[in-house]
Amino acid sequence: MEMTATRADVQKILGDELEALRSRIIANHVAAKQVASGRTKDSIKVELTENGGILWGRFPFGTLETGRRAGRTPHNFTGIIRQWIIDKGISVPPIQYIREPSKRWKPKYTPQERGLMSMAGAIAHKIKTEGTKLYREGGRNDIYSPEVEKTVNSITDRVGLLFEQEVEHINLNTKNEDGHNK
């Protein structure tokens, strides 16, 4: 008795479903206006393994729905927030110097840089002490949670249908005791 449903058929279903999941998560992420540099979005990858499949994302991927709680921050967190402000295209008002530069005193930073560093410092402090706004507001559940559930259900349905068709194929090819097809 030869089975027509193969591991390759199941792998194809998994690959198709995980790629569709990846696309829907990215679309939700973009629609929620969470994209700054695009590194998180670009990090989402599908890997098919011998025993299934994995959807990979960079470490902060989980915070797309939960936000970041208050607490320890990475080294140079203010610099990270500064880059986030730039990537996000957030307008920052400049902070002017009280006195004009002279021959003896040259400012180290431009007024625009001062404004950017000030805002980055304030945001970094707020996140470190209270968490991100998303975290403080209780998070959300519309970036990946419903999509994962849909994908699991779709894979279950498609693989189940594949094996249901295989069982019908087996039943059609069985013979009774006298050697005739049932």
Summary of the structure (lengths in Angstrom):
residues: 182
radius of gyration: 27.1
end to end distance: 15.3
largest distance: 109.8
contacts: 424
relative contact order: 0.16
helix: 56%
strand: 7%
